Amino acid sequence: MTNAKERPRPLRGWPLFWLIATIGVLTSLARYAVRTQQLRVLRDEVATRHAHIAATHRALAEQLSATPDVRAREATLQAAWHLVGPNEQAVRVIPAATPTPRPAWAQVTPVGPTPMPPWRWWWLLFFGPVPTASPGP
């Protein structure tokens, strides 16, 4: 006599292997497709930047070739880019404000994270926080 409600057999052996292998291959293909899309976006961005830089280079080359004299070229570029003229000197303005010293109690001492030994990371990963000894009653 057979049971009316038979349980399905669990996957074992080769069918389980092929199921896991298929899932692995599909996951790998999905990662490949995502990375390919990211690279296409980056390629398009770089192509746009390159086209902008090439156009700027062509415009500057045309501007330089328009004036054959070196001094005239220099004057043209200085006027266009607001550079320092031949008899001028660049002056960098430095503010005269002096910083006010902070009182000792307002000094902030930077405190970095204390490094944990590697075994604690593994313990946290598998078992959770490390139990600490609590004081007795």
C-alpha positions in Angstrom: 0.0 0.0 0.0 1.4 3.4 -1.0 0.9 6.7 0.8 -1.4 9.1 -0.9 0.8 11.9 0.2 4.4 11.1 -0.8 7.1 13.5 0.0 9.2 14.7 -2.8 12.8 13.4 -2.7 15.4 15.9 -1.9 18.0 16.8 -4.6 21.1 14.7 -4.2 24.1 13.9 -6.4 24.4 15.1 -9.9 21.1 17.0 -10.1 22.1 19.1 -7.1 25.5 19.7 -8.6 24.0 20.9 -11.9 21.6 23.1 -10.1 24.4 24.8 -8.1 26.6 25.0 -11.2 23.8 26.6 -13.2 23.1 29.2 -10.5 26.8 30.0 -10.3 27.1 30.5 -14.1 23.9 32.7 -14.2 25.3 34.8 -11.3 28.6 35.2 -13.1 26.8 36.2 -16.3 24.7 38.8 -14.4 27.9 40.3 -12.8 29.5 40.4 -16.2 26.5 42.2 -17.7 26.4 44.8 -14.9 30.2 45.5 -15.2 29.8 45.8 -19.0 27.1 48.4 -18.6 29.2 50.3 -16.1 32.2 50.3 -18.5 29.9 51.5 -21.3 28.8 54.4 -19.2 32.4 55.3 -18.3 33.5 55.0 -22.0 30.8 57.4 -23.1 31.8 59.9 -20.3 35.4 59.7 -21.3 34.5 60.1 -25.0 32.5 63.3 -24.1 35.4 64.7 -22.1 37.9 63.9 -24.9 35.7 65.6 -27.5 35.5 68.7 -25.3 39.3 68.8 -24.7 39.9 68.2 -28.4 37.6 71.1 -29.3 39.3 73.4 -26.8 42.7 72.4 -28.2 41.6 73.1 -31.8 40.2 76.5 -30.7 43.5 77.5 -29.0 45.5 76.2 -32.0 43.4 78.4 -34.3 43.9 81.3 -32.0 47.6 80.9 -31.9 47.9 80.4 -35.7 45.9 83.6 -36.3 48.7 85.8 -35.1 52.1 85.0 -36.5 54.1 87.3 -34.2 55.1 85.8 -30.8 54.6 89.0 -28.9 51.2 89.5 -30.5 50.2 85.9 -29.6 51.3 86.5 -26.0 49.3 89.7 -25.8 46.2 87.9 -27.3 46.5 85.1 -24.8 47.0 87.4 -21.9 44.0 89.4 -22.8 41.9 86.3 -23.3 43.0 84.5 -20.2 43.5 87.6 -17.9 47.2 86.8 -17.4 49.9 89.1 -16.2 51.3 91.4 -18.8 55.0 91.7 -19.8 55.9 94.5 -17.4 53.6 93.4 -14.6 54.2 91.2 -11.6 51.7 88.8 -10.1 50.8 89.6 -6.5 49.2 87.1 -4.2 47.0 88.6 -1.5 47.4 87.0 1.9 44.9 88.0 4.6 46.4 89.7 7.6 44.1 88.0 10.1 45.9 86.0 12.7 44.3 82.9 14.2 43.3 83.3 17.8 44.7 80.6 20.1 42.3 78.3 21.7 42.3 77.7 25.4 43.7 74.4 26.7 40.3 73.2 27.8 38.9 73.7 24.3 41.6 71.7 22.6 40.2 68.6 21.0 42.3 65.6 21.2 41.7 63.3 18.2 40.9 59.8 19.2 41.0 57.2 16.5 39.4 53.8 16.6 41.3 51.2 18.6 42.3 48.4 16.3 40.8 45.0 17.1 42.8 41.8 16.8 41.7 39.7 13.8 40.2 36.9 16.0 37.6 39.4 17.3 36.5 40.2 13.8 35.9 36.5 13.1 34.2 36.1 16.5 31.9 39.0 15.6 31.2 37.5 12.2 30.2 34.1 13.4 29.1 34.5 17.0 28.2 38.1 17.6 29.5 40.5 20.3 32.2 39.1 22.6 30.7 38.4 26.1 32.2 40.3 28.9 32.4 39.2 32.5 29.8 41.0 34.5 30.4 41.9 38.2 28.9 39.4 40.6 26.2 40.4 43.1 
